[in-house]
């Protein structure tokens, strides 16, 4: 049996170990990046769904469907929202306990809008959230003139 040539072991072994270690490290970094990206996408989708859910439920009559949407919205914000958004949501939910039962979601929706747009790297939008509620009742036909008049009144023109 021949003696081990340590020179060849070192020449081939160390680079081999470094290649395998490098592969494991690169794989670990890739997995972390993919996990971070998936979490970001999932959070963004949940916040978008929450935004759309509350924006479509606000300023409408409380039906079982709108109540369920609001309840789901509250749960989603507690799960995916920032601490500030959770604070705003808590304040809005406490408004349900007041006698006048008026809830203002505007500040929370503005913050959600800003968060979503920042994540999507879109320009920041300034100004309040707009609520467009068109009459849906057959007894209240939609008139372009009356709608335009309401818009002028809102703008103060």
Secondary structure as UniProt FT lines:
FT   HELIX           6..57
FT   TURN            58..59
FT   HELIX           64..80
FT   HELIX           83..95
FT   TURN            96..97
FT   TURN            99..100
FT   HELIX           106..119
FT   TURN            120..121
FT   TURN            138..139
FT   HELIX           144..155
//
